[in-house]
């Protein structure tokens, strides 16, 4: 069986500011709130990487998957 590995080019890593440039509704502040411990534990935000204590980056693929997971077919609320 052939093993396929996910390869991500460095250009696909985005800072919060770059995420905001691409998707203006995702502000730097909102992304920070989504990384906050409570929101992160509930899985509310996109996956992120923290290569240094002061640097946060997002994989473009993870952002697209997170956005796609929010798809709805109606206006009714989602029951938990």
ABEGO torsion letter per residue (X at the ends): XBBBBBBBBAAABBBAAAAAAABAABBAAAAAAAABAAAAAAGABBBBBBABAABBBBBAAAAAAAAAAABBABABBBBX
